[in-house]
Amino acid sequence: MPKNRSIDRPIVLGIVGDSAAGKTTLTAGIAEILGPERVVTICTDDYHRFSRSERARLGLTALDPKANYVDILEQHICLLRSGRPILKPVYNHNGGYLDVPEYVEPREYIVVEGLLGYSTKAMRDCFDVKVYVDPLEELRIKWKIQRDTTERGYTEADVKRVLDRRAEDSVSFIHPQRTFADIVVNFHPPQANSEEMGAHLNVCHTLRPTLPHPDLSPIIDIGTKNGIRLDLSRDSDGKPVDVLQIIRRLG
């Protein structure tokens, strides 16, 4: 996403993935690079239709489109892309309920991050760049336990019950969105340290031809000795892709 651009409307970036996949951290990093004053961030969790207690009573998880105002999310992404403001709902993760709506005006860059951003064609058509965050599942589970126990008041047993309850919906509603992404980002621990969860993770970027990618050869030429490599490969659907790997080397 170039910082100098000729497009006369906001550029919309999507970041989708399962719960605790690293979406918010990636979003914050992108905003810092582009300049926080130039970026507005929308979290699709704010479009939950029900409170946490209502979802439990109805037997729904937050991953199910039926538990979210998907149609309103579509409208709001479209409005922001066209340069118009929205009155965005606000979901309180600490209490599990809806808060007072927030007036949001578009900026040069709009980052939409969350669970269901690519779940309809109307939404997918609004994005200029679509990223899917797909860490190693064992790593995602560790991240979720760490986040929900330290930030959201859950016990580890609570988090594991939530993961079990959401497993089927993850497969049904979250994972299929991977196929629509221009870039798939996969974090995984280095072989020498399987317990690594933070700054020393390896990362693999699957770059699909649905998006024109910059010439990465200068980076590759400089970084090959440091664990950066670019390979031609095939995605899970058999289509050709470029794979950019950044491998952490010890010593």
Order of alpha helices (4+ residues) and beta strands (2+ residues): beta-alpha-beta-alpha-alpha-beta-beta-beta-alpha-beta-alpha-alpha-beta-beta-alpha-beta-beta
